[in-house]
């Protein structure tokens, strides 16, 4: 019996020894696994800390205020953060405790200071957790660039002496506005400006505002009426000028200044009031005109509150947009009733006109406008019009009519072109300078020819073209080349000019 018990004890001992060896192996594996997990966790903590640190520039108090994010904490400098090893030891203790209820997210958030977590949560809430993509970044960059340009232009145009500065610090653009109180971020400047505006609105009561607007609009309404009356008279004169100068076909062109098709009811009422003569704008009409303008200003200001009051007034009172020019044709053979109103020149009707009528109907209003403008000057003032590539694209057979129109309007033309040769009976006088470029000698020569309405005059019988110009055009053109230029070295130097001689360097 004792031998059996001894054998049983030996078996139990061998099993116990084997269990000890198995437990030792499991312990070693667990230690290795724990060490590996610790290394991996340390790497993860370092990566999380590195990612979190990229948010530090966005935790600026002024930026948080711009995002309407209010937090009581500040970003803790990274130097005082616990090391990755310390954080991992604390995490391991938290996660391996028997009674732990910590989730993985909670454990990860404990890797950085609590104040930093609060700031990160605030930023996440302000951006609503939106995923940042390359397309979103490009769109935001474009919007910011546009906003900076708009803000800078508005500040410069305010005439308040604001100084706008901005710089880029990494991915953040820092913008500041300096006013009488010193530099401030754009958001603070905007709040300061809003407070000033609110104060001014409180000071400017409704009655005072009405009195101010009445005084302002009275002067503006009178100016608008005066200018529209003058413009209407100018257009009437242009219309009379164009209708008095028929084209070769006998057709004349009239110019009318009519109300625009896009006017509101209030603008139509204003236009109707402005049609009265200066003597007809009685106090009652002026008060009605002022009332319409005030209503338009307030409606416009309420519709777009971002625009300044100055911009709103300028846009509402731009009377030029209330009317448009309308060309009308008066053809031979029209009835008396048809000749009173004429035929509106539309694109469709213009397309079926002859080539000469097309070109004349386009240029005639321009010549009439120049004639009407010059009519307000002294009689001795030049009536000059400069045309570069004059009448380009217009057939040669239609040019005599156009040049005849300029003669009828008594306009002096200065023209350039590669095929201009004006020898028309209706042109009383014109001088031609035919330019020739010699590439070999790098020089340009000019030949002067003068048309006197009947024939071409050249320098035959004159010592040179300068003498022809002096005789017919009353000035002596000359061209000079500096001696150090090395050109025309064999040519004799030109004699000094008399005090009364004009030098035309533009004719080289």
C-alpha positions in Angstrom: 0.0 0.0 0.0 2.8 2.4 0.8 4.5 1.6 -2.5 1.3 2.5 -4.4 1.0 5.8 -2.6 4.7 6.6 -3.3 4.2 5.9 -7.0 1.1 8.1 -7.0 3.1 11.0 -5.3 5.9 10.7 -7.9 3.4 11.0 -10.7 1.8 14.1 -9.0 5.3 15.6 -8.6 6.2 15.1 -12.2 2.9 16.7 -13.3 3.6 19.6 -10.9 7.1 20.1 -12.4 5.6 20.1 -15.9 2.9 22.6 -14.9 5.6 24.9 -13.4 7.6 24.7 -16.7 4.5 25.5 -18.7 3.6 28.4 -16.5 7.2 29.7 -16.8 6.9 29.5 -20.6 3.6 31.3 -20.6 5.0 34.0 -18.3 7.9 34.5 -20.6 5.7 34.8 -23.6 3.4 37.2 -21.7 6.3 39.4 -20.8 7.6 39.4 -24.4 4.1 40.2 -25.6 3.7 43.0 -23.0 7.1 44.4 -24.0 6.1 44.4 -27.7 2.8 45.9 -26.9 4.5 48.6 -24.9 6.8 49.4 -27.8 3.9 49.6 -30.2 1.9 51.7 -27.8 4.9 54.0 -27.3 5.2 54.5 -31.1 1.4 55.1 -31.3 1.6 57.7 -28.5 4.5 59.5 -30.1 2.6 59.6 -33.5 -0.6 60.8 -31.8 1.4 63.6 -30.0 3.1 64.6 -33.3 -0.3 64.8 -35.0 -1.8 66.7 -32.1 1.0 69.2 -32.2 0.1 70.2 -35.7 -3.1 71.8 -34.3 -1.1 74.2 -32.0 -1.1 77.1 -34.5 -4.9 76.9 -34.8 -5.3 77.2 -31.0 -4.5 81.0 -31.1 -7.1 83.0 -29.1 -7.8 85.4 -32.0 -8.4 82.4 -34.4 -10.7 80.7 -31.9 -12.6 84.0 -31.5 -13.0 84.1 -35.3 -14.5 80.6 -35.2 -16.9 81.7 -32.5 -15.2 79.2 -30.2 -15.0 80.1 -26.5 -12.7 78.1 -24.2 -11.2 78.9 -20.9 -8.0 77.0 -21.3 -4.8 77.7 -23.3 -2.5 75.4 -25.2 0.1 73.8 -22.9 3.6 74.0 -24.3 4.9 70.7 -25.5 7.9 70.9 -23.2 5.8 70.2 -20.1 3.8 67.3 -21.6 4.6 63.9 -20.1 7.0 61.8 -22.1 5.8 59.0 -24.2 7.2 56.4 -21.8 5.5 58.0 -18.8 2.2 58.1 -20.8 2.6 54.4 -21.8 3.2 53.3 -18.2 0.1 55.1 -17.1 -1.9 53.7 -20.0 -0.7 50.2 -19.2 -1.7 50.5 -15.6 -5.2 51.8 -16.6 -5.7 49.1 -19.2 -4.4 46.1 -17.1 -6.3 46.9 -13.9 -8.8 44.2 -12.9 -11.7 46.6 -12.4 -10.9 48.8 -15.4 -13.8 50.4 -17.3 -11.7 52.6 -19.5 -12.4 52.5 -23.3 -9.7 52.7 -25.9 -10.8 56.3 -26.9 -10.6 57.4 -23.3 -7.2 55.9 -22.9 -6.0 57.6 -26.2 -7.3 61.0 -25.0 -5.3 60.7 -21.8 -2.1 60.8 -23.8 -2.2 64.6 -24.0 -3.0 67.2 -21.4 -6.6 67.9 -20.6 -6.5 71.5 -21.6 -5.2 70.5 -25.1 -8.1 68.0 -25.4 -10.5 70.8 -24.7 -9.0 72.9 -27.4 -9.0 70.0 -29.9 -12.7 69.4 -29.1 -13.5 73.1 -29.7 -11.7 73.1 -33.0 -13.5 69.9 -34.1 -16.8 71.4 -33.1 -16.1 74.6 -35.0 -15.2 72.8 -38.2 -18.0 70.2 -37.7 -15.6 67.4 -38.2 -15.3 68.1 -41.9 -12.8 66.0 -43.7 -10.1 68.2 -45.2 -9.3 67.4 -48.9 -7.1 69.0 -51.5 -10.0 70.4 -53.3 -11.4 72.0 -50.1 -8.0 73.6 -49.4 -7.8 75.1 -52.9 -11.3 76.5 -52.6 -10.6 78.0 -49.2 -7.3 79.5 -50.4 -9.2 81.2 -53.4 -11.9 82.6 -51.1 -9.3 83.9 -48.7 -7.3 85.6 -51.5 -10.4 87.2 -52.8 -11.5 88.4 -49.4 -8.0 89.9 -48.7 -8.1 91.8 -52.1 -11.7 93.0 -51.4 -10.9 94.1 -47.8 -7.8 95.9 -48.9 -9.6 97.7 -51.7 -12.4 98.7 -49.3 -10.0 100.0 -46.6 -8.1 102.0 -49.2 -11.2 103.5 -50.6 -12.6 104.5 -47.3 -10.4 107.6 -46.9 -10.0 106.9 -43.2 -6.3 106.3 -43.2 -6.5 102.5 -42.4 -3.3 100.5 -42.8 -3.8 96.9 -43.9 -1.0 94.3 -43.4 -1.0 90.6 -43.7 1.6 87.8 -43.5 1.6 84.0 -43.8 2.8 82.0 -40.8 2.8 78.4 -42.0 -0.7 77.5 -43.1 -2.2 80.5 -41.3 -2.6 84.0 -42.7 -2.3 86.7 -40.1 -4.1 89.9 -41.1 -4.0 93.2 -39.2 -5.7 96.6 -39.6 -4.2 99.7 -38.0 -6.5 102.6 -37.2 -6.5 105.4 -34.7 -6.5 102.9 -31.9 -3.5 101.0 -33.2 -3.1 97.6 -34.9 -5.6 94.9 -34.3 -6.5 91.5 -36.0 -9.2 91.8 -38.6 -11.8 90.1 -36.4 -11.1 92.6 -33.6 -11.1 95.5 -36.0 -14.5 94.3 -37.4 -16.0 94.1 -34.0 -14.6 97.5 -33.1 -16.0 99.0 -36.3 -19.4 97.3 -35.6 -19.4 98.9 -32.1 -18.7 102.3 -33.6 -21.4 101.9 -36.2 -23.9 100.9 -33.4 -22.9 103.9 -31.4 -23.4 106.2 -34.4 -26.8 104.7 -35.1 -27.8 105.3 -31.6 -26.7 108.9 -31.8 -28.3 109.5 -35.2 -32.0 109.2 -34.4 -34.6 108.6 -37.1 -35.7 112.3 -37.2 -32.1 113.5 -37.4 -31.4 110.9 -40.1 -34.5 112.1 -42.1 -33.3 115.7 -41.8 -29.8 114.7 -42.9 -31.1 112.7 -45.9 -33.5 115.4 -46.9 -30.7 118.0 -47.0 -28.4 115.6 -48.8 -30.9 114.3 -51.3 -32.2 117.8 -52.1 -28.8 118.8 -53.4 -28.3 115.5 -55.2 -31.8 115.5 -56.7 -31.2 119.1 -58.0 -27.8 118.0 -59.5 -29.3 114.9 -61.1 -32.2 117.0 -62.6 -29.7 119.6 -63.9 -27.4 117.0 -65.4 -30.2 115.0 -67.1 -31.6 118.2 -68.5 -28.2 119.1 -69.9 -27.8 115.6 -71.2 -31.2 115.7 -72.8 -30.3 119.0 -74.5 -27.0 117.6 -75.7 -28.8 114.5 -77.2 -31.3 116.8 -78.8 -28.5 118.7 -80.5 -26.9 115.5 -81.6 -30.2 114.3 -83.0 -30.6 117.6 -84.9 -27.0 117.4 -86.2 -27.4 113.8 -87.5 -30.8 114.3 -89.1 -29.5 117.4 -90.9 -26.7 115.4 -92.5 -28.2 112.7 -94.8 -26.3 109.8 -96.2 -25.8 109.4 -99.9 -29.0 107.3 -100.0 -31.0 110.2 -98.4 -31.5 108.3 -95.2 -30.8 110.1 -92.0 -30.1 108.8 -88.5 -31.7 110.2 -85.3 -30.4 109.7 -81.8 -32.9 109.4 -78.9 -32.3 109.0 -75.1 -35.1 106.8 -73.9 -36.0 105.1 -70.6 -34.4 101.8 -69.9 -36.6 98.6 -70.1 -35.3 97.3 -66.7 -36.6 100.2 -64.5 -38.6 99.6 -61.4 -41.8 101.5 -60.7 -40.0 103.9 -58.4 -37.3 104.5 -61.0 -39.9 105.1 -63.7 -41.5 107.7 -61.5 -38.1 109.4 -61.0 -37.5 109.4 -64.7 -40.9 111.0 -65.3 -40.1 113.7 -62.8 -36.7 114.4 -64.4 -38.4 115.0 -67.8 -39.6 118.3 -66.5 -37.7 121.4 -67.4 -35.7 123.3 -64.7 -38.6 125.8 -64.3 -41.1 122.9 -63.9 -39.4 121.2 -60.9 -41.5 122.8 -58.2 -41.0 122.2 -54.5 -43.7 119.5 -54.5 -42.1 117.7 -57.4 -38.7 118.0 -55.7 -40.1 116.6 -52.5 -41.6 113.7 -54.5 -38.3 113.1 -56.2 -36.5 113.1 -52.9 -39.0 110.7 -51.4 -38.5 108.2 -54.3 -34.7 108.4 -54.0 -34.8 107.9 -50.2 -37.0 104.8 -50.6 -34.6 103.3 -53.2 -31.6 103.9 -51.0 -33.2 102.3 -48.0 -34.5 99.3 -50.0 -31.0 98.8 -51.5 -29.3 99.1 -48.1 -31.7 96.6 -46.5 -31.2 94.1 -49.4 -27.4 94.1 -49.1 -26.2 95.1 -45.6 -22.6 94.4 -46.4 -22.3 97.4 -48.7 -21.4 100.8 -47.3 -23.9 103.6 -47.3 -21.6 105.5 -49.7 -21.6 102.7 -52.2 -25.4 102.3 -51.9 -26.0 106.0 -52.6 -23.6 105.9 -55.6 -25.3 102.9 -57.1 -28.9 104.2 -56.5 -28.2 107.7 -57.9 -26.4 106.5 -61.0 -28.9 108.1 -63.3 -26.9 106.9 -66.4 -28.4 103.5 -66.0 -32.0 104.8 -66.1 -31.8 105.6 -69.8 -30.3 104.2 -73.0 -29.4 105.5 -76.4 -31.6 104.5 -79.3 -30.9 105.1 -83.0 -33.7 105.7 -85.4 -33.8 105.8 -89.2 -35.6 108.3 -91.3 -35.9 107.1 -94.9 -37.0 109.1 -97.9 -40.7 108.5 -98.7 -41.8 108.1 -95.1 -45.2 109.5 -94.2 -45.5 112.5 -92.0 -46.6 110.3 -89.1 -43.7 107.9 -89.6 -41.2 110.8 -89.8 -42.2 112.0 -86.3 -40.9 108.8 -84.6 -38.7 107.2 -87.2 -37.8 103.6 -87.4 -35.9 102.0 -84.5 -32.5 100.7 -85.7 -32.3 97.2 -84.4 -29.6 94.6 -85.1 -31.9 92.8 -87.6 -32.6 96.0 -89.5 -29.0 97.0 -89.5 -28.0 93.6 -91.0 -30.1 94.2 -94.1 -28.9 97.8 -94.8 -26.4 98.5 -97.5 -22.7 98.5 -96.7 -22.5 102.3 -96.9 -25.6 102.8 -94.6 -24.1 100.3 -92.1 -20.8 102.1 -91.8 -22.5 105.5 -91.8 -25.1 104.6 -89.1 -22.2 103.4 -86.8 -19.9 106.3 -87.3 -22.5 109.1 -87.6 -23.5 109.1 -83.8 -19.8 109.1 -82.8 -19.1 112.2 -85.0 -22.3 113.8 -83.7 -21.2 113.3 -80.1 -17.8 114.8 -80.8 -19.4 117.7 -82.6 -21.8 118.3 -79.7 -19.0 118.1 -77.2 -16.8 120.5 -79.1 -19.6 123.0 -79.6 -19.3 123.9 -75.9 -15.7 125.0 -76.3 -14.3 128.3 -77.6 -14.6 128.8 -81.4 -10.8 128.8 -81.8 -10.3 125.5 -80.0 -9.2 122.5 -82.2 -11.9 120.0 -83.0 -9.4 117.0 -83.2 -10.3 113.3 -83.4 -7.5 110.7 -83.5 -8.3 107.4 -85.3 -5.8 104.6 -85.2 -6.2 102.2 -88.2 -8.9 104.5 -89.4 -11.9 102.9 -91.1 -10.3 99.5 -91.0 -12.6 96.8 -92.4 -14.8 99.4 -94.2 -15.0 99.1 -98.0 -13.1 101.8 -100.0 -16.3 102.9 -101.8 -18.0 103.8 -98.5 -15.2 105.9 -97.1 -16.0 109.1 -99.1 -19.4 109.3 -97.4 -17.8 108.9 -94.0 -15.1 111.5 -94.7 -17.8 113.8 -96.0 -19.7 113.5 -92.7 -16.6 114.5 -90.8 -16.2 117.6 -93.0 -19.9 118.4 -92.4 -19.3 118.3 -88.7 -16.2 120.4 -89.1 -14.0 117.8 -87.4 -10.2 117.7 -87.7 -9.0 114.1 -88.1 -5.6 112.7 -87.3 -5.5 109.2 -88.8 -3.1 106.4 -89.2 -3.5 103.3 -91.5 -1.7 101.2 -94.0 -3.9 102.0 -96.9 -5.2 105.5 -96.3 -5.3 107.6 -99.4 -7.8 110.4 -99.0 -8.5 112.2 -102.3 -12.2 112.8 -102.1 -13.9 116.0 -103.4 -15.9 116.4 -100.2 -12.6 116.6 -98.2 -11.4 120.2 -98.4 -7.8 119.6 -97.4 -5.7 116.8 -96.0 -1.9 116.1 -95.8 -0.5 112.7 -96.3 2.8 111.4 -94.9 3.8 108.3 -96.7 6.3 106.4 -94.5 9.0 104.1 -95.8 11.2 102.0 -93.7 14.7 101.2 -95.0 15.9 98.1 -93.1 19.4 98.3 -94.6 20.2 101.7 -93.1 17.7 101.4 -90.2 16.0 104.6 -91.2 12.5 105.8 -91.9 11.8 108.4 -94.6 8.5 110.4 -95.0 7.1 111.8 -98.2 4.6 114.7 -97.8 1.7 115.0 -100.2 -1.2 117.5 -99.8 -4.7 117.2 -101.2 -6.4 120.6 -101.6 -9.8 119.3 -102.5 -9.1 119.1 -106.2 -5.6 117.9 -106.8 -2.5 116.4 -105.1 0.3 118.8 -104.4 3.8 117.6 -104.0 7.1 119.3 -103.4 7.8 119.9 -107.2 8.7 123.5 -107.5 9.7 123.7 -103.8 13.3 123.0 -102.5 11.9 120.2 -100.4 8.8 118.8 -98.6 9.5 121.0 -95.6 9.0 124.1 -97.8 5.8 122.6 -99.1 4.6 122.1 -95.5 5.7 125.6 -94.5 3.8 127.1 -97.5 0.5 125.1 -97.2 0.4 123.9 -93.6 2.2 126.8 -91.9 4.8 124.8 -90.1 8.2 123.4 -91.0 8.7 119.8 -89.9 12.3 118.6 -89.2 13.9 115.4 -88.0 17.1 115.1 -86.0 19.4 112.2 -85.1 21.8 112.4 -82.2 25.4 112.5 -83.4 26.5 109.6 -81.1 23.8 107.4 -82.7 26.2 106.6 -85.7 23.4 107.0 -88.3 23.7 109.3 -91.4 27.3 110.2 -90.4 28.0 111.6 -93.9 24.9 113.9 -93.8 25.6 117.6 -93.0 24.3 118.9 -89.7 21.0 120.7 -89.9 21.1 124.4 -89.3 19.7 125.7 -86.0 16.0 126.3 -86.2 14.5 129.7 -85.9 12.7 130.6 -82.7 9.4 130.5 -84.6 10.0 127.1 -86.2 8.1 124.0 -84.9 9.8 120.7 -84.7 7.7 117.6 -85.2 9.4 114.5 -84.0 6.3 112.4 -84.3 6.5 112.4 -88.1 9.7 110.4 -88.3 
